[in-house]
Amino acid sequence: MAKILFVGIQMPASGTETAFLHYVKTLDFSQHDVTLLLAKKAGALMNEIPEQIHVREMGPEGELFLLRKNTALRILGRWLFVRHPIKALKALPYIWKCVFGPNKLYASERLWHYAMGVILPTLDEEYDEAIAYWGDHTMYYVVDKVKAKKKISYLHFEYFPEERERALFASYLEKVDQLVAGSPNTYDLVTAEFPEYASKITLQNVEMDKERIDALAHAPVQFSGKFLQFVSVGRIHPVKGYDLILPALAQLKKD
C-alpha cells in the first residue's frame, strides 16, 4: 500500500480546498494510505474530509503558514526571535528589506522561507509520495521538511514574475520531481518563465464535483424584495474580474 502525504494549510470553503476534496475522493483507499498534514485543523470544509484520511496538524509552529501583515511581528517574534535569537540575527537583512527595500514582496518571501527553515521541524515518517497541494509555501515545506521517494507540487493560481522571486522558485522546481499546473493559463505562464524545467511541469485541469455544485445551486436561498438579484462569491482580487462585472451589471440595468 502506497503511503501518500498531502501538505495543506487550512480547510476554508475556497477553490484549492474544494479541488483537493474532489481529487482525494477519486483515490482507491484500499491501495493508498493517505495522510493530510495541515498547518491548522480549521475551516468550513473540515467535516468533508473523507474518514479514510489521517488528518494531522503541524503543531503550534504551523501558525507560520497563517502569517499576515497584522500578525507577522507577533508570530516571528514568538517563534524566531524568542526561540532562536542567534539564528534570528540572520533574518535582520530580510526584515530591513521588507520595510525599506525596493521589492518588499521578494523580501517577505525570503523572510518566510528562512523562518520556515529555522522554526519548523522535519517530519520523522517517510512517505512514497509527498504532495504540496496548497502552492509554493507548501512546496518549500515538502522539499525541506518531508522525507519521500517522490515529491510533487501543485500550483492552483497564476504565476506572475513580479509576485515571486524567480531564483527562489526555480531552486525548488529543480528539487521537486513534478510540478502540476491546475489550469492551461497557469501552465503557459510557468513553462514560459521556466523553460529549463518544462519537462517536469504537467497540466492537470482542476476537476470540480459537478453533482455537489448542482445540488448547491438548487438549494433554497432566502432573498428579500421582488427584483432580480445577482450574487458573486470570491475574494476581492483582480483575477476575479469584479472590475469587469460591475460595469457590465450597470449596463445590464441601464438596458
C-alpha positions in Angstrom: 0.0 0.0 0.0 1.4 3.4 -1.1 1.9 6.0 1.7 0.8 9.4 0.4 1.2 12.7 2.3 -0.7 15.8 1.3 0.5 19.1 2.9 -2.0 21.9 3.3 -2.7 24.9 5.4 -6.4 25.0 6.4 -9.8 23.9 5.0 -11.8 27.0 4.3 -14.5 27.0 1.7 -12.2 28.0 -1.1 -11.1 26.8 -4.5 -7.9 24.9 -3.7 -9.5 23.1 -0.7 -12.6 22.2 -2.8 -10.4 20.8 -5.6 -8.5 18.8 -3.0 -11.6 17.2 -1.7 -12.8 16.2 -5.1 -9.3 14.8 -6.0 -8.9 12.6 -3.0 -12.3 11.2 -3.4 -11.1 9.6 -6.7 -8.3 7.7 -4.8 -8.6 4.0 -4.1 -8.1 3.9 -0.3 -7.6 0.2 -0.4 -4.4 0.9 -2.3 -3.4 4.2 -0.7 -2.7 5.1 2.9 -3.4 8.8 2.8 -2.4 11.5 5.4 -3.3 15.2 5.2 -1.0 17.4 7.2 -2.5 20.8 7.9 -0.9 23.9 9.5 -4.1 24.2 11.5 -7.2 21.9 11.7 -9.7 24.7 10.9 -12.2 25.7 8.2 -15.7 25.1 6.9 -14.7 22.0 4.9 -13.0 20.1 7.7 -16.1 17.9 8.1 -16.0 16.9 4.4 -12.6 15.3 4.5 -13.1 11.5 3.8 -12.9 9.5 7.0 -10.2 7.2 5.5 -7.7 10.1 5.5 -5.5 10.5 8.6 -5.6 14.3 9.4 -2.6 15.7 11.3 -1.7 19.1 12.5 1.8 20.7 12.4 1.5 21.9 15.9 1.8 25.5 17.2 4.7 26.3 14.9 2.3 25.8 12.0 0.9 29.3 12.5 3.9 30.4 10.4 1.7 29.4 7.4 -1.0 31.8 8.7 1.3 34.8 8.6 -0.4 38.1 7.7 0.8 41.7 7.8 -1.0 42.3 11.0 0.3 39.1 12.7 3.8 38.9 11.2 5.6 40.7 14.0 3.9 38.7 16.8 4.4 35.3 15.1 8.0 35.9 14.1 8.8 37.4 17.4 7.5 34.4 19.3 9.0 31.6 17.1 12.1 33.1 15.7 13.4 35.9 17.9 12.5 34.4 21.3 13.1 30.7 20.5 16.1 31.2 18.2 17.7 34.5 19.0 21.1 33.8 17.4 19.6 32.5 14.1 17.2 35.4 14.2 20.1 37.8 13.6 20.5 36.4 10.1 16.9 37.4 9.4 17.5 41.1 10.1 18.6 41.9 6.5 15.3 40.4 5.2 13.3 42.5 7.7 15.1 45.6 6.7 14.3 44.9 3.0 10.7 44.2 3.9 10.4 47.7 5.3 12.8 49.8 3.2 13.7 47.6 0.2 12.6 48.2 -3.4 10.8 44.9 -3.7 9.1 44.1 -0.4 7.3 41.1 -1.9 10.6 39.3 -2.6 12.0 40.2 0.8 9.0 39.0 2.6 9.1 35.7 0.7 12.8 35.3 1.7 12.0 36.1 5.3 9.2 33.5 5.4 11.4 30.9 3.7 14.2 31.5 6.2 11.9 31.4 9.2 10.3 28.1 8.0 13.8 26.5 7.8 14.6 27.5 11.4 11.2 27.1 13.1 9.5 24.0 11.6 10.9 20.6 12.4 11.5 17.8 9.9 8.9 15.0 9.8 10.1 11.7 11.1 7.9 9.5 9.0 8.8 8.6 5.4 6.3 8.5 2.5 6.2 7.1 -1.0 4.8 10.4 -2.3 4.6 13.8 -0.7 2.3 16.3 -2.4 2.3 20.0 -1.7 -1.2 20.8 -2.8 -1.5 24.3 -1.5 1.1 26.1 -3.6 4.7 27.4 -3.2 4.9 27.7 0.6 3.8 24.0 1.0 6.3 23.2 -1.8 9.1 24.7 0.2 8.0 22.7 3.3 7.7 19.4 1.4 11.1 19.7 -0.2 12.9 20.8 3.0 11.0 19.1 5.8 9.5 15.8 4.4 11.2 12.6 3.5 9.6 11.0 0.5 10.6 8.9 -2.6 8.7 11.3 -4.9 7.8 15.0 -4.3 5.0 16.7 -6.2 3.8 20.3 -6.0 0.5 21.7 -7.3 0.1 25.3 -8.5 -3.6 26.4 -8.5 -3.1 30.1 -9.2 -1.4 32.2 -11.9 2.4 32.6 -11.8 3.3 36.3 -12.1 7.0 37.0 -12.0 6.5 40.3 -10.2 5.0 38.5 -7.2 7.7 35.8 -6.8 11.4 35.8 -6.8 12.5 33.7 -9.7 15.7 32.4 -8.2 13.9 31.0 -5.1 11.0 29.5 -7.0 13.4 27.9 -9.6 15.6 26.4 -6.9 12.6 24.4 -5.7 11.4 23.5 -9.2 14.8 21.8 -9.6 14.3 19.8 -6.4 10.7 18.6 -6.9 10.0 15.6 -9.2 6.9 17.2 -10.7 5.1 20.5 -10.8 1.4 20.3 -11.7 -0.4 23.3 -13.1 -4.1 23.5 -12.4 -5.1 25.4 -15.5 -3.9 25.9 -19.1 -3.2 29.6 -18.3 -1.0 28.7 -15.3 0.8 26.0 -17.3 1.6 28.5 -20.1 2.8 31.1 -17.6 5.1 28.7 -15.7 6.6 27.0 -18.8 7.3 30.3 -20.4 9.1 31.6 -17.3 10.9 28.3 -16.6 11.6 26.6 -20.0 14.6 24.8 -18.4 12.1 22.8 -16.3 9.3 22.4 -18.8 9.9 18.6 -18.9 8.7 18.3 -15.2 5.8 20.7 -15.5 2.5 19.0 -16.3 -1.1 20.2 -16.9 -3.9 18.7 -14.9 -7.1 20.7 -15.1 -8.8 21.1 -11.8 -11.9 18.9 -11.7 -14.9 20.1 -9.7 -17.6 18.0 -8.1 -20.4 18.7 -10.6 -23.0 16.9 -8.6 -22.2 18.9 -5.5 -22.2 22.2 -7.4 -25.6 21.3 -8.9 -27.0 20.4 -5.5 -25.8 23.7 -4.0 -27.2 25.6 -7.0 -30.7 24.1 -6.4 -30.7 24.6 -2.6 -33.3 27.1 -1.3 -32.0 30.6 -0.7 -33.9 33.4 1.1 -33.8 36.8 -0.7 -35.7 39.9 0.2 -37.5 42.0 -2.4 -39.1 41.2 -5.7 -36.3 42.3 -8.0 -33.6 40.4 -9.9 -30.6 39.8 -7.7 -27.0 38.7 -8.6 -24.7 37.0 -6.2 -20.9 36.5 -6.6 -18.7 34.7 -4.1 -15.0 35.3 -4.2 -12.1 37.3 -2.8 -11.6 40.9 -3.9 -8.7 40.4 -6.4 -8.2 41.5 -10.0 -8.1 37.9 -11.2 -11.7 37.5 -10.1 -12.8 40.2 -12.6 -15.0 42.4 -10.4 -13.7 45.4 -12.3 -15.5 43.9 -15.3 -18.6 42.6 -13.6 -19.7 45.9 -12.0 -19.8 48.0 -15.2 -21.4 45.0 -17.0 -24.2 44.9 -14.4 -24.6 48.7 -14.6 -25.0 48.4 -18.4 -27.5 45.5 -17.9 -29.6 47.6 -15.5 -29.5 50.6 -18.0 -30.6 48.4 -20.9 
